[in-house]
């Protein structure tokens, strides 16, 4: 029976361990912030550049949140039940708060990392990693504390009599928490999509005019888009990635608890996540290296932190099974699923690294293709590598799902086993996200060093090493984010399937039994759902092109209208903030249409056709979204590192050679692949599944609520039409060069 009898598993027992874990994470955030604040900030010129980056990042967040407030308020007004509405608002607020905290510290850490590089490589690594870890531990702290406090309040407030009444109260509390996950998803949609459009519009604009047209180096202070490019690294890869994984972290816990068959199973995901925070805290303090470290040594230093945390989670998971399940066979079945989730996360990261690191054949083959045929063959080879790279993570995810279903015990226990594997994969998120959020800090540190002529070469060499490490961790981090998104979305879809029959009064799993491919409504939903990720990716790609066009026009204007800027005359400076302001406005505007489609399409289909068609839509979107996200992220990462292979290893003629120029074109195409469209698909599949779960009570069988569906569809069409007119007609002229307007 375990340490607790069934009657003794109260809301306090479920929430106690994760609450203490959340407090530990908050304390860790405080310690890390003090560590960063105590580090020296360098000299006046470097501080001025860092302040511009920080101001640009804050301006983006303020603009983004200005758009978010009416959106969140409007959605909250249509969510049924004040409890779910409150959870939605709290989830949105905490996700936004975690993003603000993480990015605020990251933009202050960049110049401190550059200054620390004067003392040595290890000191710079320690400061940069501490800055990135603030994002990681803020996400898990805000997420777990929000979930546990709301769960405890709602579970205790109802006070139904008896043990069975208490269990019903806790299940109601979990149902309300689906609103928390939807709130987190709403913020992730804005942060990931708008942030991705921002970062790549600035990057593409800076590269095309700076490197290709003007033939000036990356991060050159003469380039007006340089600061916007550095701001973009933070809004996309710190705030955006943080919101993405905040959504996965909370969604996996909610889905697992919703799929639980008893209170012990309900408590397990909360406990695993709480102990995972402690494991991540210990893992963080194991990260260090020597001052003459190679790239391999640096990578091993970060791996040490992740692997230490993973081993500790396994130990803590045994303790959870012994306490909650008294070491029973079923408890250890779930323990096996936790291990499978952890291993799957690590394997996906390794597979991603193989496909995107220039230490291995796939990336080298792209560079070789560029030497033989130019930019066209770089694109062809990169697309091929991206498509092939879908195979390993697909095998890993499919194997994990099948293994967890069978290890868990098949049936309802097997479905729960898949969900607890997602919790296991994300249990070390505090340190895992730190390894990813560290990358933009190191990249910014290198950019500041490049823009400061008085910085010694050895400092730039050290920041280059940290930046190269950040490129590797960014690629593996995206693979981890995609893998965790798929497992989370699958678990949320299973929770949706389980919850719909409860609301329509049929037997449990009735909707699951009806989801057969021979049913025309299910099949239609699968096909339509498989199309949505392609539409979403296309819209974000086109948005990057349009926003980048506006940046290109602005940079060209400044080069043309500011005498002596391109020649680098002393005292002549560009207007960085013009590009920052333009990029901020364009990125937030451009995500309106994708956002409307992601939020309104599931409810339109569910009300118009029915729950079966919506179930098929979710299955189709998860499948194609997973494949497309992996392909785009890995192809983009491979193109990026094919260019860096030439720059860092001095092969194929080095910088400014024809091969290098061909790979720069590939990198420019790959930028929106890996940093905008690919990661945005994570948000799409999770947002649609968590929203469907939140709105499960309103869905019925085929065509029962078609009238309401027609109303929602009409509203969606009107909103999309209005957004298209505003973004593409009213503001479309801004990316057209002056000579073409005449």
CORWOFEN-V249249 format. One record per residue. SS is DSSP state (alpha for helix, beta for strand, coil for the rest). PHI is phi in degrees with one decimal (none if undefined). PSI is psi in degrees with one decimal (none if undefined). Layout:
SS PHI PSI
SS PHI PSI
//
This chain:
coil none -17.7
coil 91.3 179.7
coil -62.8 -34.6
coil -105.1 139.6
coil -76.0 167.8
alpha -56.8 -41.1
alpha -69.2 -22.3
alpha -86.7 -7.1
coil -82.9 86.2
coil -93.4 171.5
alpha -55.5 -33.2
alpha -67.1 -38.6
alpha -64.7 -43.6
alpha -64.4 -43.0
alpha -92.2 -15.2
alpha -62.7 -53.0
alpha -62.7 -49.6
alpha -64.3 -31.7
alpha -63.6 -44.4
alpha -64.2 -36.7
alpha -62.6 -40.6
alpha -64.4 -39.7
alpha -63.5 -40.4
alpha -59.3 -43.5
alpha -64.9 -39.6
alpha -62.5 -42.5
alpha -62.6 -38.3
alpha -63.7 -41.1
alpha -59.4 -43.7
alpha -62.3 -43.4
alpha -63.0 -44.4
alpha -65.9 -39.5
alpha -64.6 -39.1
alpha -65.3 -38.6
alpha -63.5 -43.3
alpha -67.9 -43.3
alpha -63.6 -31.6
alpha -75.3 -20.4
coil -70.3 143.0
coil -65.5 152.5
coil -106.4 1.7
coil 88.8 -157.7
coil -101.3 176.4
alpha -56.8 -45.4
alpha -63.7 -44.4
alpha -65.9 -40.2
alpha -63.7 -38.2
alpha -62.9 -42.7
alpha -64.7 -44.9
alpha -61.4 -37.7
alpha -65.1 -37.1
alpha -63.2 -42.3
alpha -63.4 -44.9
alpha -63.1 -43.3
alpha -63.9 -39.2
alpha -64.9 -40.4
alpha -65.3 -43.0
alpha -64.7 -39.5
alpha -61.8 -40.5
alpha -62.0 -48.1
alpha -61.7 -41.7
alpha -62.8 -43.4
alpha -64.9 -43.1
alpha -61.3 -45.9
alpha -69.9 -26.9
alpha -64.9 -37.9
alpha -74.0 -33.4
alpha -68.3 -38.6
alpha -55.9 -52.5
alpha -65.2 -34.0
alpha -63.4 -49.4
alpha -62.6 -41.6
alpha -63.9 -41.6
alpha -66.3 -44.1
alpha -65.5 -42.3
alpha -59.2 -35.0
alpha -65.9 -23.8
alpha -101.9 1.4
coil -84.4 126.7
coil -73.7 133.7
coil 90.5 127.2
alpha -68.1 -27.7
alpha -66.5 -47.5
alpha -64.8 -38.5
alpha -62.9 -42.7
alpha -62.7 -43.9
alpha -61.3 -39.4
alpha -59.8 -47.3
alpha -65.6 -41.7
alpha -67.1 -42.3
alpha -60.4 -42.5
alpha -64.9 -43.7
alpha -65.2 -42.5
alpha -70.4 -37.4
alpha -63.9 -43.7
alpha -64.2 -40.1
alpha -64.1 -41.2
alpha -63.6 -41.0
alpha -64.0 -41.1
alpha -64.1 -46.6
alpha -62.8 -47.2
alpha -64.4 -44.0
alpha -75.0 -33.0
alpha -60.4 -43.1
alpha -72.8 -40.5
alpha -60.2 -39.6
alpha -74.9 -14.5
alpha -91.9 -20.0
alpha -82.2 -24.0
alpha -58.7 -49.3
alpha -69.5 -31.0
alpha -68.8 -34.2
alpha -65.9 -43.6
alpha -61.0 -42.0
alpha -67.0 -38.9
alpha -65.4 -28.0
coil -65.0 -18.7
coil -65.4 -31.6
coil -85.8 -23.5
coil 152.0 164.5
alpha -68.4 -41.8
alpha -63.9 -41.6
alpha -62.2 -41.0
alpha -65.9 -41.2
alpha -60.8 -43.1
alpha -61.6 -44.4
alpha -68.9 -45.6
alpha -62.9 -42.0
alpha -68.1 -36.2
alpha -63.3 -41.9
alpha -62.9 -42.0
alpha -68.1 -33.8
alpha -67.8 -24.6
alpha -58.7 -40.9
alpha -64.0 -46.4
alpha -59.8 -48.7
alpha -78.1 -25.2
alpha -65.4 -41.4
alpha -61.3 -50.4
alpha -71.6 -33.2
alpha -66.3 -53.3
alpha -64.9 -38.8
alpha -65.8 -52.1
alpha -71.5 -36.1
alpha -67.4 -41.6
alpha -61.1 -45.9
alpha -63.7 -48.0
alpha -69.8 -40.5
alpha -65.3 -45.7
alpha -65.0 -42.0
alpha -58.5 -47.6
alpha -63.9 -43.7
alpha -61.2 -48.7
alpha -72.4 -33.8
alpha -70.0 -35.5
alpha -83.3 -33.6
alpha -63.1 -32.5
alpha -77.1 -33.7
coil 52.5 47.6
coil -70.1 144.4
coil -73.6 148.6
alpha 79.6 167.4
alpha -65.2 -40.1
alpha -66.1 -37.3
alpha -65.1 -38.2
alpha -65.0 -39.4
alpha -65.3 -41.1
alpha -62.4 -39.4
alpha -60.7 -43.1
alpha -68.7 -35.5
alpha -69.5 -36.7
alpha -62.2 -41.1
alpha -61.3 -42.0
alpha -63.5 -39.5
alpha -62.7 -39.2
alpha -64.5 -33.3
alpha -66.6 -14.8
alpha -59.7 -30.2
alpha -64.8 -35.7
alpha -60.4 -45.7
alpha -63.5 -37.5
alpha -67.4 -38.1
alpha -61.7 -43.3
alpha -62.6 -38.8
alpha -65.3 -36.6
alpha -63.3 -43.4
alpha -66.6 -40.9
alpha -61.1 -37.3
alpha -58.7 -48.7
alpha -68.4 -47.0
alpha -66.7 -43.9
alpha -76.4 -46.2
alpha -74.7 -52.7
alpha -64.0 -40.9
alpha -63.0 -39.9
alpha -65.8 -41.1
alpha -64.1 -42.2
alpha -59.9 -55.3
alpha -62.6 -37.3
alpha -85.5 -28.2
alpha -63.1 -44.3
alpha -66.5 -42.2
alpha -65.5 -49.5
alpha -63.8 -43.7
alpha -61.6 -44.1
alpha -64.7 -41.4
alpha -70.6 -45.9
alpha -65.7 -42.0
alpha -81.4 -41.8
alpha -73.4 -61.8
alpha -74.2 -45.8
alpha -83.5 -50.5
alpha -80.6 -54.6
coil -86.2 -13.3
coil 58.5 42.3
coil -111.5 155.8
coil -67.6 166.7
coil -65.8 146.5
coil 60.7 27.5
coil -74.5 132.1
coil -63.9 -16.7
coil -72.0 -21.5
coil -81.1 116.3
coil -63.1 -20.2
coil -91.0 1.1
alpha -63.5 -47.1
alpha -64.5 -42.0
alpha -60.1 -37.7
alpha -61.9 -44.1
alpha -69.2 -36.1
alpha -61.8 -42.0
alpha -60.0 -35.4
alpha -57.3 -37.9
alpha -77.6 -45.9
alpha -69.6 -28.6
alpha -87.3 -48.7
alpha -98.6 -7.2
alpha -107.7 -68.1
alpha -65.6 -41.8
alpha -66.6 -50.9
alpha -63.3 -38.9
alpha -60.9 -45.3
alpha -65.6 -37.6
alpha -58.9 -50.6
alpha -79.1 -25.7
alpha -58.8 -44.0
alpha -62.8 -45.2
alpha -65.4 -44.6
alpha -58.4 -50.8
alpha -71.0 -40.8
alpha -62.8 -38.0
alpha -65.7 -39.9
alpha -66.4 -45.4
alpha -61.6 -47.5
alpha -63.0 -43.2
alpha -63.7 -44.9
alpha -65.4 -36.6
alpha -67.3 -29.3
coil -89.2 -2.0
coil -64.9 147.2
coil -99.1 -12.0
coil -157.0 176.4
alpha -70.1 -28.3
alpha -64.4 -43.3
alpha -67.3 -32.6
alpha -65.0 -38.6
alpha -73.9 -29.6
alpha -57.8 -49.2
alpha -62.3 -34.9
alpha -65.2 -43.9
alpha -67.3 -44.1
alpha -59.0 -43.4
alpha -67.0 -39.4
alpha -64.4 -47.1
alpha -68.0 -30.1
alpha -61.9 -33.8
alpha -63.8 -42.8
alpha -62.5 -42.0
alpha -63.1 -42.0
alpha -65.6 -35.8
alpha -62.6 -45.3
alpha -65.6 -42.1
alpha -60.4 -36.3
alpha -58.1 -43.1
coil -74.6 -3.6
coil -91.7 -3.6
coil -85.6 114.7
coil -164.3 166.1
coil -151.4 -178.1
coil -98.4 160.6
coil -70.5 -22.4
coil -103.9 31.0
coil -66.3 145.2
coil -86.8 176.5
alpha -61.7 -36.5
alpha -64.7 -41.3
alpha -62.3 -42.0
alpha -63.9 -42.4
alpha -64.8 -39.7
alpha -64.4 -33.6
alpha -62.3 -44.7
alpha -70.2 -40.0
alpha -60.5 -34.6
alpha -59.3 -42.1
alpha -63.9 -44.2
alpha -68.7 -44.6
alpha -68.2 -36.8
alpha -61.2 -45.9
alpha -62.4 -39.4
alpha -64.9 -43.0
alpha -63.0 -41.9
alpha -65.6 -36.2
alpha -61.7 -39.2
alpha -60.8 -44.0
alpha -62.9 -46.4
alpha -66.1 -33.4
alpha -64.4 -36.0
alpha -61.4 -43.1
alpha -61.4 -41.1
alpha -61.6 -43.5
alpha -65.3 -41.7
alpha -65.4 -39.1
alpha -77.2 -46.8
alpha -82.3 -34.8
alpha -115.7 5.1
coil 56.2 34.3
coil 65.8 24.8
coil -69.5 164.3
alpha -60.6 -41.8
alpha -65.1 -38.1
alpha -60.9 -42.3
alpha -74.7 -21.2
alpha -62.5 -45.2
alpha -67.8 -34.0
alpha -59.3 -41.8
alpha -61.4 -37.2
alpha -66.8 -37.6
alpha -60.8 -45.2
alpha -62.0 -43.0
alpha -60.1 -39.4
alpha -64.1 -44.5
alpha -61.2 -46.8
alpha -64.5 -40.7
alpha -60.6 -42.3
alpha -60.8 -43.1
alpha -66.7 -43.4
alpha -65.2 -38.8
alpha -63.4 -40.4
alpha -61.5 -43.5
alpha -65.5 -41.4
alpha -63.7 -39.7
alpha -64.8 -42.3
alpha -61.3 -40.5
alpha -62.0 -39.0
alpha -81.1 -17.7
alpha -120.6 -8.6
coil -91.9 139.7
coil -77.1 3.0
coil -75.6 -12.0
coil -119.6 168.4
alpha -60.8 -42.6
alpha -54.9 -45.6
alpha -70.7 -40.9
alpha -60.1 -33.3
alpha -66.9 -30.8
alpha -68.1 -44.3
alpha -61.7 -42.6
alpha -62.6 -39.6
alpha -62.0 -37.0
alpha -65.3 -35.2
alpha -70.1 -25.7
alpha -91.7 -35.0
alpha -135.5 2.7
coil 83.7 -158.7
alpha -63.3 -37.0
alpha -61.3 -44.6
alpha -72.2 -27.3
alpha -62.2 -44.7
alpha -64.4 -46.1
alpha -61.8 -48.4
alpha -63.9 -41.1
alpha -63.6 -41.3
alpha -63.0 -41.2
alpha -62.7 -44.4
alpha -61.7 -42.3
alpha -61.3 -41.4
alpha -68.5 -42.4
alpha -64.5 -33.9
coil -66.2 -11.6
alpha -69.5 -26.9
alpha -60.0 -54.6
alpha -59.4 -50.2
alpha -64.7 -30.2
alpha -64.7 -45.6
alpha -61.3 -41.4
alpha -63.8 -47.7
alpha -66.1 -46.0
alpha -62.0 -44.3
alpha -62.6 -40.6
alpha -64.6 -44.4
alpha -62.4 -48.3
alpha -65.3 -44.2
alpha -63.4 -44.1
alpha -66.0 -37.2
alpha -62.8 -41.9
alpha -79.1 -39.6
alpha -65.4 -39.1
alpha -64.4 -25.5
coil 123.2 9.8
coil 59.7 174.0
alpha 63.6 -148.3
alpha -62.2 -36.1
alpha -66.1 -36.1
alpha -67.3 -40.7
alpha -62.2 -41.2
alpha -63.6 -36.9
alpha -60.2 -38.0
alpha -63.6 -41.7
alpha -66.8 -41.0
alpha -70.4 -24.2
alpha -66.0 -38.7
alpha -63.3 -40.2
alpha -62.6 -42.9
alpha -61.8 -42.9
alpha -59.6 -36.6
alpha -95.9 1.7
coil -65.8 -28.5
coil -97.3 24.0
alpha -57.7 -32.3
alpha -52.5 -46.7
alpha -89.3 -31.3
alpha -64.1 -45.5
alpha -67.3 -31.3
alpha -61.0 -39.4
alpha -65.9 -26.1
alpha -87.1 -45.4
alpha -68.2 -19.2
alpha -62.8 -32.3
alpha -57.2 -52.2
alpha -60.9 -32.0
alpha -63.0 -47.5
alpha -65.3 -39.8
alpha -62.0 -45.7
alpha -62.9 -38.8
alpha -60.5 -43.1
alpha -65.0 -38.6
alpha -63.8 -41.5
alpha -65.2 -40.0
alpha -63.6 -39.5
alpha -66.7 -35.9
alpha -82.4 -3.6
coil -112.1 104.9
coil -65.2 -20.4
coil -89.8 4.5
coil -81.4 129.6
coil -61.9 155.4
alpha -62.7 -35.5
alpha -66.1 -29.0
alpha -67.6 -45.1
alpha -63.2 -38.2
alpha -61.8 -41.2
alpha -68.0 -42.3
alpha -67.2 -30.6
alpha -63.8 -40.8
alpha -62.8 -43.5
alpha -66.7 -36.5
alpha -66.2 -43.2
alpha -61.4 -39.4
alpha -63.6 -40.6
alpha -62.6 -34.6
alpha -64.1 -39.3
alpha -67.4 -47.1
alpha -66.9 -30.8
alpha -65.2 -42.0
alpha -65.5 -46.6
alpha -67.5 -33.5
alpha -63.5 -39.1
alpha -66.0 -39.4
alpha -61.7 -43.2
alpha -62.8 -42.5
alpha -62.6 -40.6
alpha -67.0 -46.7
alpha -59.8 -45.6
alpha -67.0 -33.9
alpha -64.2 -40.3
alpha -66.7 -48.2
alpha -62.4 -40.0
alpha -64.7 -45.0
alpha -64.1 -40.4
alpha -60.9 -42.1
alpha -66.4 -41.8
alpha -65.0 -37.1
alpha -65.5 -40.7
alpha -63.0 -38.5
alpha -65.6 -37.8
alpha -62.4 -46.4
alpha -61.0 -38.5
alpha -71.2 -33.2
alpha -82.6 -31.3
alpha -60.9 -46.6
alpha -59.7 -33.3
alpha -59.3 -35.0
alpha -86.0 -20.1
alpha -104.5 1.4
coil 81.0 17.7
coil -100.1 178.8
coil -70.8 156.4
coil -57.5 140.7
coil 69.6 13.7
alpha -60.7 -41.9
alpha -65.4 -39.4
alpha -60.2 -39.1
alpha -68.7 -27.7
alpha -83.5 -14.4
coil -81.6 75.4
coil -113.7 146.8
coil -70.8 -11.9
coil -81.2 -11.5
coil -80.6 123.8
alpha -62.6 -30.8
alpha -70.8 -40.9
alpha -65.3 -46.7
alpha -62.6 -40.7
alpha -62.9 -40.2
alpha -63.3 -41.0
alpha -61.4 -46.9
alpha -65.1 -44.9
alpha -64.9 -41.6
alpha -64.4 -36.1
alpha -66.6 -25.1
alpha -76.2 -32.1
alpha -58.2 -44.4
alpha -59.5 -34.6
alpha -68.1 -41.4
alpha -63.1 -44.0
alpha -63.1 -45.1
alpha -64.4 -39.7
alpha -63.4 -43.7
alpha -62.8 -41.9
alpha -70.5 -36.8
alpha -63.0 -46.2
alpha -63.8 -34.2
alpha -65.6 -40.1
alpha -62.9 -44.2
alpha -59.3 -44.4
alpha -68.2 -46.4
alpha -66.0 -39.2
alpha -63.8 -35.9
alpha -60.1 -39.6
alpha -65.6 -39.6
alpha -65.7 -42.1
alpha -59.7 -45.1
alpha -60.6 -41.8
alpha -67.8 -42.5
alpha -65.0 -44.5
alpha -61.0 -38.8
alpha -61.7 -44.1
alpha -68.0 -40.3
alpha -61.1 -35.3
alpha -80.1 -38.6
alpha -97.1 -15.5
coil -103.4 103.4
coil -60.6 133.6
coil 83.1 -3.2
coil -67.2 -51.4
coil -67.3 -30.9
coil -77.9 -12.8
coil 76.6 33.2
coil -64.8 143.5
coil -62.9 135.4
coil 87.8 -10.1
coil -92.2 122.2
coil -126.1 153.9
coil -92.4 170.2
coil -98.3 86.8
alpha -62.3 -40.8
alpha -68.1 -21.1
alpha -63.3 -42.2
alpha -69.5 -38.6
alpha -61.8 -46.8
alpha -63.7 -43.5
alpha -63.9 -43.0
alpha -65.7 -40.8
alpha -60.9 -50.5
alpha -63.1 -45.4
alpha -64.4 -42.7
alpha -65.7 -40.7
alpha -71.3 -39.0
alpha -63.5 -42.1
alpha -68.2 -20.4
alpha -88.7 3.5
alpha -62.8 -50.3
alpha -65.9 -49.4
alpha -57.1 -38.4
alpha -64.9 -43.8
alpha -61.9 -44.5
alpha -64.0 -41.9
alpha -65.9 -37.7
alpha -82.6 -42.1
alpha -91.9 -23.5
alpha -62.4 -46.5
alpha -58.8 -44.8
alpha -71.4 -32.3
alpha -64.0 -46.0
alpha -67.2 -44.0
alpha -63.0 -38.4
alpha -80.7 -38.7
alpha -71.4 -54.0
coil -96.4 -48.4
coil 141.1 174.7
alpha -65.7 -34.7
alpha -64.0 -45.2
alpha -63.5 -39.0
alpha -65.5 -39.4
alpha -59.9 -42.3
alpha -64.5 -39.6
alpha -59.9 -44.3
alpha -63.8 -42.7
alpha -63.2 -44.0
alpha -65.5 -41.0
alpha -69.6 -37.1
alpha -63.9 -44.0
alpha -64.8 -55.4
alpha -72.4 -32.8
alpha -63.6 -40.7
alpha -60.9 -50.8
alpha -62.7 -45.9
alpha -67.2 -38.1
alpha -63.8 -44.2
alpha -63.6 -46.7
alpha -59.6 -47.8
alpha -69.2 -42.2
alpha -65.1 -44.9
alpha -73.8 -37.8
alpha -62.3 -44.4
alpha -63.2 -42.3
alpha -64.3 -38.3
alpha -67.8 -42.6
alpha -61.0 -43.1
alpha -59.3 -48.2
alpha -78.9 -17.1
alpha -66.2 -35.8
alpha -69.0 -45.0
alpha -67.7 -27.4
alpha -60.0 -43.0
alpha -68.1 -44.2
alpha -68.2 -42.2
alpha -85.4 -34.9
alpha -98.4 -3.2
coil 56.5 42.5
coil -103.8 166.0
coil 52.4 35.4
coil 90.2 -2.8
coil 69.0 -161.7
coil -61.6 148.5
coil 71.3 3.5
coil -76.7 167.4
alpha -63.6 -37.8
alpha -64.7 -40.5
alpha -63.5 -42.4
alpha -63.0 -38.4
alpha -63.8 -40.4
alpha -72.7 -28.4
alpha -63.9 -39.0
alpha -62.0 -45.3
alpha -60.0 -42.1
alpha -63.0 -38.8
alpha -65.7 -40.6
alpha -65.8 -39.2
alpha -73.3 -21.6
alpha -55.3 -55.3
alpha -69.1 -23.5
alpha -60.1 -53.3
alpha -87.9 -23.2
alpha -114.3 -7.1
alpha -124.1 -72.2
alpha -68.6 -46.2
alpha -57.9 -57.0
alpha -62.8 -31.4
alpha -64.1 -26.7
alpha -67.6 -28.4
alpha -56.3 -46.0
alpha -64.6 -42.2
alpha -57.8 -51.2
alpha -69.8 -34.5
alpha -75.5 -39.8
alpha -62.9 -44.1
alpha -66.7 -37.3
alpha -73.0 -42.2
alpha -70.2 -34.5
alpha -67.8 -39.5
alpha -63.0 -40.0
alpha -65.0 -42.5
alpha -62.5 -39.1
coil -94.2 9.8
alpha -50.7 -37.6
alpha -60.2 -19.9
alpha -93.6 -8.9
coil -87.6 145.0
coil -132.5 -170.4
coil -76.4 -177.2
coil -54.9 123.8
coil 64.6 10.8
coil -68.9 -29.7
coil -123.3 32.5
alpha -60.5 -31.6
alpha -62.4 -43.4
alpha -66.1 -37.2
alpha -62.7 -39.0
alpha -63.1 -38.2
alpha -64.5 -46.9
alpha -62.3 -42.6
alpha -62.1 -42.1
alpha -63.1 -42.8
alpha -63.0 -41.3
alpha -61.3 -44.8
alpha -62.5 -41.8
alpha -63.0 -45.6
alpha -63.0 -44.2
alpha -63.9 -42.2
alpha -62.1 -43.6
alpha -65.2 -42.2
alpha -65.0 -40.1
alpha -62.1 -44.2
alpha -62.1 -42.8
alpha -68.3 -45.1
alpha -81.6 -43.8
alpha -99.4 -21.5
alpha -101.4 -56.0
alpha -66.1 -46.2
coil -99.9 2.7
alpha -67.8 -24.9
alpha -71.2 -16.5
alpha -69.4 -19.4
alpha -99.1 11.0
coil -96.5 125.9
coil -58.1 148.7
alpha -54.7 -38.3
alpha -68.2 -24.0
alpha -83.0 -19.2
alpha -76.3 -22.6
coil -73.5 none
//
